[in-house]
Amino acid sequence: MTLSTRRIEAMCLRHLYILKGSWPRLLEMAYWPAVNMVVWGFTNRFFAEHSTWVAQAGGILIGAVLLWDVMFRGNLGVALSFLEEMWSRNLGHLSVSPLRPHELVISMLTMSLIRTVIGVLPAALLAIPLYHYSIFTLGAPLVAFWFCLMVSGWAMGLAVSALVLRFGLGAESLAWVLIFAMAPLAGIYYPISTLPAWLQPVAWALPPAHVFEGMRAVVFEGDMRLDLLASALALNALYLALGAGLFLWAWHGARVRGALLNVGE
């Protein structure tokens, strides 16, 4: 067997050119380690100062993980429904069918809900025998938390779909990148007060921060913070409108340019 260093260099150069021409790919390479470091750095900092916090409410972290997965699955449910149409080169067919853009959006949101229920419900039920924790003990507030996080995921999924429609499949990794970039600011495992003072206003501008603070209020104080719920609903309405508007704008622009016929290539 012969070995050609020139052929090896040529293949490496090909992939380097791909990376050079795709900022989402470059961002993804650096962002996973950075986000993990930031999330668990804040978590470690909080636990170091409040060592008995978890012991005061058994299962609080499991509940937080399950609720976070609602938003994660909500986002992926929208983005993957759209990406599957791109991967199958079906957008051109949809663009010339009687299907209206807002009907496409509603179908994506519906599929997101179905995917989320299929993904999260078994995990929630499995936590009962394994860890003796049931997230359903949250009662009625659980419905509000679920709804708010689903809408947050929908807004992000629509925005990601718009970016993919605008920049092509090179941006498909944003379906995972953007949702995890929000994780350090969402206060999933620790209160927003743990964040540096200059980051707290940014966190409060995101609906998940209000949801997870509300969850902790229910668990530790037995109090449903209606002010946090109202803030989450208002922010979700704003972001969902922006996400839907961005998607419809990108769809219309691609249709005018005729890009839907070969957007998956």
N, C-alpha and C positions, 0 to 999 in steps of 0.2 A: 504493500500500500504506500502510495506517495502522499506527501503532505505539502500543500502549496500555501505558503504564508501570504501570498498576494490575494488568493481567493478568500482566505480568512479575513484579511484586512478589508477586502471589498465588502464582505458581509457586515463586518462591524461598522464600516463607514456608512453603509445603507441605513442601519438602525440609528446611527448617530444623526444622520440627516432627518430621519423621522422625528427623533426627539427635538432636534433644533427647530423643526417647523411646527411643533405642537406644544404650546405652553401648558395645556392641561396634563399631558404626560409628565412633563418636568415637575409640575406642581405636585402631582400624585406621589412621585418618588420621594420627595422631601417631607411631605405633609404627614404621612402616617406615623413615622417616629415622633415628629414634633407634637402632634395632637395627643398621642398616648402619653408622652412625657408631661405635657401640661395638665391633662386630666388627672392623672394619678399623682402628679406633684401637688396639686391643690387638695386632692383627697388625703394624701399623706399629711399635709400641713394641718388640715382640719382635724384629723383623727389624733394627731400629736397633741393638740390643745384640748380635745374633748374625747378622752379615751373611753368614757363610759356611755357615749352617745348611742352606739348600736345596741348595747345591752338594755337600754331603756325602752326600746321598741323592737322586739324581735321581728325579723323579716323586712325591715325598712329598706335595706339595700335590694332585696329580691323584688319588692314592690316597685322600687325605682327603676330597676332594670326592665321589668315587664312593661311599665308605662313608657319608658324610652323606646322600647321595641315597637310600641304602637306607632309612634311618630316615624321611626325608621322604616317600618313596613309600609306605612302610609305613603311615604316619599317614594320608596322603591316600587310600590304597586302602580303608581302613576307613571313613573319614568320607564319601568320595564314594559308596561303595556304599550307605550309609545315606541320604545326601542325595538320591540318585537315586530312592529310594522315596518321599521326601517330595515332591520335585518332580513326580513322576507321580501324587501323591495315592493311593499304594498302601498306606500303612500301615494304613488301616482294613480293607482286604481281608486283609492279613497277620494282623491281630489276631483275625479270626474264622475263620482257616484252622487246620488241624491243626498248623501250624508252631509249635514251642515257642520261647520266647525264647532259650534257650541254643543252639538249632539256628540261629537267625538270627545269633547272635554268631559261631558257628563258620563259617558261610557267608561272613560279612564278612571274617573273618581269612583264609580260603582265597582269596577274591578279591583281598585285599590282597597276598598272596604272588604270585599270578599277575600282577597289575599291576606289582609291583616288578620281577619277572624281566623282563617285557616292556620296562620302562622303563630299567633299569640295565644289563642285559647288552649291548645294542647299544652303549651308550656305553663300556663297559669294553673291548669288542672294537675299537671305533674308535680308542681311545687307543693301541693297539699300533702301527698304521702311522703315525698322525699324530705321536705324541710318543715313540715307541719305549719305551713304558712299559706293562708288563702287571701289573695288580693281582693276577693269579693267581700271581705269584712269591712272594706271601706264604705260599703253601702251605696247610697244614691250619689255621693260625690264622685264615685268611680265613673259613672256615666258621663258626668261633666268633664272629668279629666280625659277620658277616652276621646270624647268628641273634640275637645280643644286640640289635643295632640294629633288627631287624625287630620283636622283642618290645617294645622301647621305643616304636616307632611304633604298634604295636597298642594299647598301653596308652593312649597319648595320643589315638589315633583314637576309642577307645571312650568316653573321657572327653568329648571334643568332641561326639560323637554324643549323649551323655546331656544335655549342656548345650543342644544344639539342640532335642532332644526336650522339654526343660523350658521353654526360653525362646522357641522358635520359630525361623523362618528368619532373623530378625534377628541371630542368633548364628552363622550359618554361616561367617562370615569367620574365626571362631576356629580353623577347620581349618588356616588358614595362619598366623594370628597366634601361636598358642601354640608351634608347632614352631620358628618363627624366634626367638621370645623366648628359647628355650633355647640358641640357637646361641652367644651370647657365653660361656656357661658350660660348653659342651661341650668346649672345647679342640680344635676341629677343626684349626685352622691353627697353634696355638701351645700349649705346655705349660700345665698348670693353674697352675704356679708364676708365670706371667706375670700372673695376676690379682692384684688387691689382696688382702692377707691376710684381710680380713674376708669376701671373696667365695669364697675357696677352699673352706671347709666346705660352702657351698651347692652348689658345682660337684661336689664329691665325693659329694654325696647323689644325683647324677643318674647313671644307668648309662652314657650316652655318654661322660662324662669318663673313666671307667675303660677304655672301649673304645679311645678315641683315644690315651690314654697307652700302652695295650698295643700299639697299632699302631706307635707310635714306638719302643717298646722292641724290637719285632721288626725294624724297619728299621735302626735305628742300632746295636743291640747284638746282634741275632740271638737274642734271648732271649724266649720266650713267658712272660709274667708270669702265672702261674697265680693269684696272689693278686688281681690286677686282674680276671681273668676270673671268679673266684669271687664277688667283690664285685658285678660287673655282673649276674651271674646271679641273685644273691640280691635285689638291688634290682629287677630286672626282674620276678621272681616277685611281689614285693610290689605293684609298681605295676600289673602286669597284673591281679592280683586286685582291686585297688581300682578300676581302670577298668571291668572287667567287672561288678563289684558295683554301681558307680554307674549303668552303663547299664541293668542289669536292674531296679534300683530306679526309675529314671526311666520305663522302659517300663511297669512295673507301675502306677506312679502315674498315668501318662497313660491307661492302659487302664481303670483304676477310674473316672477322671473322664470317660471317653468322649472324651478329647481326640484319640485316634488317628484319629477319623473326620474331623477337620478340622484336624489339626496342621500341614498344609502351607499353610493359607490365611492 
